[in-house]
């Protein structure tokens, strides 16, 4: 078992959060495009789906993931 220092753990949490947010972003774009093709979304709504997440959003997701890891129960 490897022992990681806090910086390595934080780096992994940030990478996991980024991967998660990237995947969510891609799925949102695909869904918006599919709904647009079906006539259920407007071009403006699809444009809104292309807004990338912020660094703050990614940091919040990393904190959420880390809180699970740091629970003592």
Short mmCIF file of the C-alpha atoms (twelve columns), coordinates in Angstrom:
data_MODEL
# 
_entry.id   MODEL 
# 
loop_
_atom_site.group_PDB 
_atom_site.id 
_atom_site.type_symbol 
_atom_site.label_atom_id 
_atom_site.label_alt_id 
_atom_site.label_comp_id 
_atom_site.label_asym_id 
_atom_site.label_seq_id 
_atom_site.Cartn_x 
_atom_site.Cartn_y 
_atom_site.Cartn_z 
_atom_site.pdbx_PDB_model_num 
ATOM 1  C CA . UNK A 1  0.000   0.000  0.000   1 
ATOM 2  C CA . UNK A 2  1.436   3.355  -0.952  1 
ATOM 3  C CA . UNK A 3  1.339   6.260  1.435   1 
ATOM 4  C CA . UNK A 4  0.511   9.508  -0.296  1 
ATOM 5  C CA . UNK A 5  1.180   12.922 1.055   1 
ATOM 6  C CA . UNK A 6  -1.639  15.500 1.251   1 
ATOM 7  C CA . UNK A 7  -0.531  17.206 -1.956  1 
ATOM 8  C CA . UNK A 8  -0.728  13.965 -3.915  1 
ATOM 9  C CA . UNK A 9  -4.177  13.263 -2.505  1 
ATOM 10 C CA . UNK A 10 -5.375  16.758 -3.415  1 
ATOM 11 C CA . UNK A 11 -3.953  16.375 -6.905  1 
ATOM 12 C CA . UNK A 12 -5.803  13.096 -7.364  1 
ATOM 13 C CA . UNK A 13 -9.054  14.615 -6.053  1 
ATOM 14 C CA . UNK A 14 -8.731  17.554 -8.450  1 
ATOM 15 C CA . UNK A 15 -8.041  15.188 -11.361 1 
ATOM 16 C CA . UNK A 16 -11.034 13.043 -10.444 1 
ATOM 17 C CA . UNK A 17 -13.237 16.138 -10.174 1 
ATOM 18 C CA . UNK A 18 -11.984 17.426 -13.537 1 
ATOM 19 C CA . UNK A 19 -12.604 14.069 -15.192 1 
ATOM 20 C CA . UNK A 20 -16.097 13.958 -13.712 1 
ATOM 21 C CA . UNK A 21 -16.887 17.529 -14.787 1 
ATOM 22 C CA . UNK A 22 -15.499 16.903 -18.298 1 
ATOM 23 C CA . UNK A 23 -17.677 13.818 -18.666 1 
ATOM 24 C CA . UNK A 24 -20.758 15.698 -17.399 1 
ATOM 25 C CA . UNK A 25 -20.025 18.519 -19.839 1 
ATOM 26 C CA . UNK A 26 -19.771 16.133 -22.793 1 
ATOM 27 C CA . UNK A 27 -22.991 14.359 -21.809 1 
ATOM 28 C CA . UNK A 28 -24.821 17.706 -21.448 1 
ATOM 29 C CA . UNK A 29 -23.683 18.803 -24.895 1 
ATOM 30 C CA . UNK A 30 -24.726 15.510 -26.453 1 
ATOM 31 C CA . UNK A 31 -28.144 15.653 -24.790 1 
ATOM 32 C CA . UNK A 32 -28.689 19.280 -25.804 1 
ATOM 33 C CA . UNK A 33 -27.729 18.514 -29.410 1 
ATOM 34 C CA . UNK A 34 -30.009 15.473 -29.508 1 
ATOM 35 C CA . UNK A 35 -32.930 17.459 -28.100 1 
ATOM 36 C CA . UNK A 36 -32.266 20.275 -30.583 1 
ATOM 37 C CA . UNK A 37 -32.368 17.806 -33.474 1 
ATOM 38 C CA . UNK A 38 -35.694 16.507 -32.146 1 
ATOM 39 C CA . UNK A 39 -37.041 20.070 -31.938 1 
ATOM 40 C CA . UNK A 40 -37.294 20.042 -28.150 1 
ATOM 41 C CA . UNK A 41 -34.568 22.644 -27.531 1 
ATOM 42 C CA . UNK A 42 -33.875 26.009 -29.103 1 
ATOM 43 C CA . UNK A 43 -30.518 27.094 -30.477 1 
ATOM 44 C CA . UNK A 44 -30.176 29.441 -27.487 1 
ATOM 45 C CA . UNK A 45 -30.690 26.567 -25.042 1 
ATOM 46 C CA . UNK A 46 -28.069 24.495 -26.882 1 
ATOM 47 C CA . UNK A 47 -25.672 27.453 -26.761 1 
ATOM 48 C CA . UNK A 48 -26.157 27.601 -22.986 1 
ATOM 49 C CA . UNK A 49 -25.217 23.914 -22.735 1 
ATOM 50 C CA . UNK A 50 -21.825 24.737 -24.275 1 
ATOM 51 C CA . UNK A 51 -20.891 26.910 -21.284 1 
ATOM 52 C CA . UNK A 52 -17.965 25.122 -19.664 1 
ATOM 53 C CA . UNK A 53 -17.860 24.661 -15.917 1 
ATOM 54 C CA . UNK A 54 -15.890 27.115 -13.815 1 
ATOM 55 C CA . UNK A 55 -12.809 26.416 -11.731 1 
ATOM 56 C CA . UNK A 56 -14.992 27.111 -8.695  1 
ATOM 57 C CA . UNK A 57 -17.436 24.400 -9.812  1 
ATOM 58 C CA . UNK A 58 -14.554 21.955 -10.206 1 
ATOM 59 C CA . UNK A 59 -13.133 22.867 -6.786  1 
ATOM 60 C CA . UNK A 60 -16.543 22.357 -5.172  1 
ATOM 61 C CA . UNK A 61 -16.818 18.924 -6.783  1 
ATOM 62 C CA . UNK A 62 -13.308 18.038 -5.548  1 
ATOM 63 C CA . UNK A 63 -14.248 19.142 -2.026  1 
ATOM 64 C CA . UNK A 64 -17.392 17.035 -2.216  1 
ATOM 65 C CA . UNK A 65 -15.382 14.003 -3.311  1 
ATOM 66 C CA . UNK A 66 -12.740 14.602 -0.650  1 
ATOM 67 C CA . UNK A 67 -15.346 14.912 2.087   1 
ATOM 68 C CA . UNK A 68 -16.385 11.335 1.302   1 
ATOM 69 C CA . UNK A 69 -12.788 10.170 1.650   1 
ATOM 70 C CA . UNK A 70 -12.168 12.037 4.902   1 
ATOM 71 C CA . UNK A 71 -15.291 10.759 6.715   1 
ATOM 72 C CA . UNK A 72 -14.478 8.827  9.844   1 
ATOM 73 C CA . UNK A 73 -17.487 6.471  9.827   1 
# 
